[in-house]
């Protein structure tokens, strides 16, 4: 059987939906490249060039470019250099497997 709602309940639901559309969440927000540069410390010129060249995922509306929070996170991840700590520990453990602490110094030499 279908649910029924009062006009007040429908009105409250519509108000909630409309206010959510008006304000938008942080996840939906598109940050300008100026804001992205300020948040990341990257040069604005480099951000603009990388976006134009297609090296960074971004949004474009008219002549304005920007990035969402997830696009910023992806860009940071894409430019992260180095081996994750867990991989470093695993590599160190496999290198030293079978070596007792007292012998570690002699083996390294």
N, C-alpha and C positions, 0 to 999 in steps of 0.2 A: 504494500500500500504506500502511496506517495506521501511524503511529509508535507505538512502545511505550516506556513509561517504567517505571523501577523504582519501588518504593514509596518509596525514599529521595528520588528526584527529585520525585515528586509531593508528598511531605511538605515538601521545601524550597520548592517553588513555592507551596504553600498558606501556609507561614509568611511568605513574602515578601508575598503578597497581604493576609493578615490584619494584618501589621505596618503595611503601607501604609494600611489602613483605620483602624487605631487611631490612628496619628499624624496622618494627613492632611497634605496639602502646604499651603504658604502660600497657593497659589492657591485652594484649597478653603475656607480658613478664613474664617469670618464674624467681622469685627471689631465689637465693640459700638460704639454711637454715641459713647460716652465715649472709646474708643480712636481713633475717626475724628476727633473734635474735637481730640484731642491731636496727632494726626499732621498735620492740615491747618491747625490754628490757627483753625478756624471755631468759633463759639459753639455749645455743645451745644443750647441752646434753639432756635436757628435750624435746626440739623440735624433735630431732632425735629419741628419745625413743617413743614419742607419735606418730610420723609418722610410725615407724616400727610396733607399736602395733595396728595401725589402728584407733587411737583416734582422729587424725587430718587428714582432707582431704588434699591431696598433690599430686604432680606429681612425677613420677620417670622415669628417663631415664638412663638405664644401672644401675650403682651403685650410681648415683647422685639423690638426692631428692631435691625438691624445692616447692615453692608455688606461685600461681598467686595472684594478688591483691584481687580478690574476695575470694579466699581461706583464705587469711590472715584476711580479714574482717569477714568472717564466724567464724574463730578461735577466734578472739577477742570477737565477739558476744557470742560465745559458753562459753567463760570463764568470761563473765561479771557477776558480782555478785551484787545483790541488786534489789530492786523494782524500775521500772521506775518512774520518778517524777509525771507523770500524774496519775499513779495508786496510789501513795502516797496521792496526793491531793484528789482524789475521795474517798479513804478510810477515810481520815480525815473529809471530808465533810459529809459522811454518818454517822460517829460516832457523829458528833456535830450537826446533823440536829435537829432543834427544840430547840436548846439551844441558849439563848440570850447571847451576849458577857459578860454581867454582871454576868451571872450564870456559865460561863465556869470554873471559878476557884473552885467554890464549887463542881461542878460535878466531877472534876478531883481528888479531895481529897478522 
